[in-house]
Amino acid sequence: MTYAVAALVDIDDFMVSEQGRGRSWAHRQLQHADQAVRAATSRRPGATCQPQPPEEWLVLLTGADPEALMSDATALAEEVRARIVRETAWTATVSLGSPSVGSIAAERDARRVNGYKLVLGGDRVIEPQSGGRVAATPPVRIERELTRRVRAGDSNGAAGLLASWVDRCAQDADPQTLRDWLIGQLLFVVDVANRSRLADGSTDWVVTCARLPIEDIITVGDIHERSYLHMWLRETLGRLMPEPPRRDVLALAEAYIAEQYTDPGLRLATVAEAVNASPFYISHLFAAERRTTFLRHLTGLRLRHARRLLSTSTLPVDAIATRTGYASAKALRSAFGRHVGCSPTEYRRTGFRPGA
């Protein structure tokens, strides 16, 4: 009897790197990767290599001895992975199926094994996996924080929270269980974000499914790489969640900072919690709408207050530091030197007017 073993060669983080570096760069790297896979395969008599665009190759080996065939496939997988690392800017994962009767069954098993990349990570050879599903309860629950971010319309924050949750849960689940958990969380997001309710307060799923891209949620079953999953989460939650006007959230943040900037312990996380948004989202708004950062905005408020007190009062510098949100006179002097160009004492004496 003739057996077949399939090795599925999969470039790690392909879509993320293509998006970041550009298609031309990715195309050149793919050419190098193709040469690497073919060079390794050509050294194995009877081995065939079939490109699976854009970033996969299916290598098939056949033989009569399943143990010898598996050993040869493992050696080939290690060689292919090493060549890709050496000859391209990428890493690769090679997933090996079990010896099977027929190439179709061999490929099917290799793709099943490739699903474990979602939980094991890339840059490795993944050998045939077996075993049943694990416990049905995720080890970490995030529904309370997820609800807060969804109701704030913070799709980026919700996507980041889900991505971190997937990373934490991956070590406790097989791929299918992890996907089931994630689909459950995505349906939870839809339920929280949804405004179509029945008389008893429950979600009107008939209206919801007609309006929202529920079918997109199901496509998570085709994802086997966490970097792409993170990107997919950002895109999908952006469609699932209605986002409130960005300027409203920023205005709330600025108003809170204006009230609290004299507190030396004021932090971005404190502001984000106060306005029911994520720190990442607040930072994004400051950059997009104000072309500045949270810290620069906060420093500006504190220094304006300090300059006013230096010009209109006789308070000592340490007292002014306390009243303007600095933990010490030294901290105030440091901020003055960096942003104003003189010390508080010099500013008080001259008003920092050239020639004064």
N, C-alpha and C positions, 0 to 999 in steps of 0.2 A: 504493500500500500504506500502511496505517495502522500506525504504531509506537506503542508504549507505553513509558514510563519510570516506574519506581516509586521513590518516595523513602520510606524507612522512618524515621520520626521516633521516637527512643528516648530517654526521660529517663535521664540518667546517675545511677547510684547510688540508684535509686528504692527498692529493698527495704531498703537500709541506712538511708536517711533516714526511711522509713516506720517502721522498727523503732525508730529513735532519737527521732523527733519525734511519733510517734503517727498513727493512721489518720485522725483528723479533720483534722489539719494537712495530711496528704498529700492528702486528698480535696479540700480547698480549693485546694491548689496545682495539682492535676490539672484543676480547673475553669478556672483561669487559663491553664494550658498549652493546654487544648482551645480556648479562645477565641483564643489566639495562633495556633495552627495553622490554625484555620478562617478567621481574618482574613487571613492571608497567602495561603491557598488561594483565597479568594473573589475575589482580584484577578487570578487567572489563568483566562481563559475555557477551559472544557472540563476544568479540573482537578477532581478529586473527592477527598474526604477520608473515610477510613473509620477510626474508632477501633478499636484493637486492645487491649482492656483487659488489664492495668490501665494500662500506661504507654507504649503505642506508638500511632502513627497511621500508616496507609498512605495516601500521597498518590500518585495516578496522573495522569499527563499523557499526552495523545495528540497525534499529529501526523504529517504525511506526510514531513517532513524530519528525519531522525534527528539531524543535527548541530545544527540549530536547536532541536530538542526537548531535546537534552542540555544545551545552553546555558541554555535556559529553566529546566530542572530544577535546574541548579546554582545559578542565581540564586535560585530559590524556596527551595532548601535553606538557603542562607545567610540568607535573610530569616527563615525559620522559626526557625532556631537563634538568631538575634539577638533575635527577639521573645520567645522563651522565657527567654533569659537576662535580658532587660529586665523582663519582666512576672511572673516567678516567682522562687523562691529556688533554682532548679535550673539546671544546664546541660543541654545535649542533644546527641546525636549524630544526624546525618542521613546515612543510607547510601543511595547512589544505585546502582541497577542500570544495566546497559547498555540501549540501545534494543532492544526485543524485539517480536516479533509476538504480540500477545495479552497480556492483563493477568496471566494466571496465570504465564506465563514471566517477565514483568517483576517480579512480586512475588518469585518464586523467586530471581531474580538479586539483588534488593535484600537479601534475607535472607542470601544467601551472602556478600555484601559486608559485611553487618552483623557477620558472624563475625570480621572483622578488627579489630573494636573490642577484642577480647581482647588483641591484640598491639600495636595502635596507641594504645589509650587512647581516652577519650571527649572530649567538648566540641570536636567538629570535624565537618566534612563529609567523609565517606569516599567517594571516587569509585570507579568500577569498578576492581577489582583483578584482576590476572592473574599468571601465573607458576606454575612447578612447585614441588613440595615441596623443602625444603632438606635438609641433611645429617641423617642418622638419629641422630646422637650429640649429646646435649645439651652445651652449652659448659661447664657446671658440673656436677660430680658431688657428691652429698651423702649417699650411701648410708651411709657410716661414722657420721656424726653423726645421721642419721635412725635408724639401728639403735640407737644409744645412747638416744635419746629414747623410741623405741618400747618398748624393753626396760625402761625406767624407768616405763612407763605414763604418760608425759607427753604426753597427746594435744594439749593446747594448744601445747606447745613444738614438737611434730612438725608441727602445722598451720601454725604461724608459720614454721617452717623451709621447708615446702613452698611457702607463699605467697611468701616472699622468693625462693625458687628460681624460681618461675614468673615473677616480675617480672624477674629477671636473664636468663632464657631467652627472654623474649618478643621481644626485639629480633633474635633469631637464627632465628626460626621463623615459618612461617605458622600460622594458627589450628589446622588439623587436626594438623599435626606437634606443636604444643605440647600439644594434648589427648592425643595418643598417648603422648608422653613422660610426661604426668601420670598417665595410666591405668597406665603401667608402674610408676611410683613407688608408686601406691596398691596395686597388686598386691604390690609388694615389702613394703609395710607389713603387708598381710594375712599374707604369708609369714613375716615376722619375728615378728609378734604371735601367730601361730597355735600352738596347743598340740596340734593333731591331726596326728600324724605316722605315716607308714608305717614298716615295719620297717627300710627303708634310710635313714630319717631325713628323707625328703622330705615335703612337705606333703600331707596327705590332702585333696585338693581336693573330693572328693565330699562328705565330712562338712563341710568348711569352707563350701562354697557353700550347703549346706542350713541352716547356722547363722548365717552372717553376711550382711549386706545387700549382696551382690555386685552386685545390679542397680542399687544406688545409684551405684556407681562409673561405670556406663555413662552415667548421666544427665549426667556432666560434659560430654558432647558437646553439650548444649543450652545451656551457659553461654557467654555472650559478653561478660561484664563482670567485671573483676578484683575489684572490691569485693564482688560477690556470690560470686565464686569463693572468696575468702578466708573469707567467712561459711560457705559450703558445706563447705569443708575442715574448719573447726572442728567443725561438726555431724557430718559423716561420720566423721571420725577418732574422735570421741567414741564412735561406735557400733562402729567396727571394732576399737578397741583396748580390751582389758580394763584398767581403771585400778586400781592397787593402793590399799589404804587410805591416805587422805591423811595421817593422823596419823603413820604410819610414816615417811614421807618427811620430815615436819616434825621428828619426833623425831631422825632422823639429822642433819638440818641443825642443830638446836639443840645436839646433842652435839658436833658438829664445831666450832661457834662457841665453845662453852664451853672447848674445848681450845686454840683458836687465837686467841682474842680479844686476846691480848697482842701479836700480830703487827700492827704498824702497816700492813702491806700487805694485810691481810685485806679481801677484796672479795666482793660478792654472787656474782660470776662464779666466784670460787674455791670458795665453798661449794657452788654448784650443780654444779660439776664433780666435787667430792668425793663428793657423794651421788647422782651420775648423774641429774641433773634439769636443767631449764632455769632460768635466772635469773627469767624471768617466772613460772614455776610456783612457785618458792620464795616470791617476793613475794606471789603469790596466796594461798598457804597461811598466811603470816604475817597477811595481812589478814583472811582468812576465819576462821581458828582462834584467833588471838591478838589480833585487833583492833589490830594495830600494824604497824610496818614492820621490815624487816631492820635498817636503820640505827638505829632507836630501840632495838631489842633489843640490838644490839651496844654502843651507847652506854651503855645501862643496866648491862651487865656490867662495862664498863670503869670507870664511875663508882662502882659499888659497891665494886670492888676498890680504887680510889683512896681512897675515904672510909675504908675499913678500914685502909689503910696510913697515912693521915694521923692516924687515931685511935690506932694501936697502935705506931707506929714514929717514929723521928726522921730518917728519910730525907729529903733535900732534895726539893723539888718536881720538879726536873728528873729525878731518879732515879725518883721515883714515876711520872712521865709515861712513862718508858722501860719500866717494869715493867707498865704497864697498857694498853699498845697505842697510846700517843700519840707522835707523831713529835717533839714538843718540849714544853717546859714551857708555851710560849705556847698550844699547841693544848689542853693540859689546862685552863689557866686559862679559855680561851674556852668550853670545854664546861661547866665548873663555873658560869661566869656565866650561861649560857643555861638550864641544867637544874637547878642547885642553888640559885642565887640569891646566891652569894657567891664569894669567891676561895678557892683551896685554903688559903692562909695563914689567912684568917679562919675557915675551917672547923676547921682544926687548933687555933686558939686558943680557940674557943668551942664547938666541936662543933656549931655552928650551932643552938644552943638559944636560943629567944627569951628575951631578958633576961639571957643569960649575959654 
